[in-house]
């Protein structure tokens, strides 16, 4: 079993070079102005153009307007949209179809959600054409990037879509997933704050440690 790795919230070409050199499968660029990891269109374009072939560029957006998504897609060469806000499955499908992109959706897991609740949402997303789902911790005021995790026992089995785990992952705790039975329920991991020196600035050693620990179970 080999888990896919996505490094998200990259803002510097040097950090991107390290990530790609480590063989990550995807890199995420945050196009959401309130985020400390936000990159504007010009910066996103510059970063995306520095990514080698066969590494997916993921554009993370939150409750984006259709006109703004069209503008982003016309200027930045990204491969996949990551909807990380309050978008419904129908809205995700319609927005993605507008710019002819594949898409994934984040489910922000609350304390009172069960594995069955999560599976029901995943099934709905699959119905409307999602390529995968990210499970992240819920925060009332933030859309991802909180550094908080949820109860991983809630990760459902037999998902109709690949599940990518996010939320509070670090080199110190990733082994709790990769070395447990939970690893069989996910297709990959998505990390941002856990590999940073500060918000938006990645730490090269943390990136290396994280990637090596995930690949060790491949």
C-alpha angles and dihedrals in degrees: 000000000000119000119213117237127216122184109200137193097037115169105166132063091222091058090047090053091053092047094049091045088057090056100246115175097222142011124207127218115196114223098181115107098211091059119095085222094055118137121192123228096269092049093044091052092050092048095045092051090056093059115100124234117280094032110104119230111215121198110209112206133174121209089328122184116243093241091053092049090051090051091049094048092048092055108031123057099223127152108206136027118224109201106204103168138067095301118142122228090254092051092049092052093048094047094046093047090053091064097028096242135140114241146202129195132216119226110204104214116219127201093254096050119106130206088257091054090052092046090052091055092047091052090053092051091049090053090060098046108267115164093211146333134244118214111209136165118269119242121179094222105027135061102216131311092084098127089231127123134207132220102292091201085076091069101116126231124230095027115181088219132048110266120219115195121222137162127087097356116158138161086261097058106026089092089065087068104032094048096046138073088259089076089073090062097057135062096204150334132258118204134178119144094032092068098043135109086199134344109305093003115096126214111229095209093049089050091052094046093048094048093046093051092050094045091049089075095047 
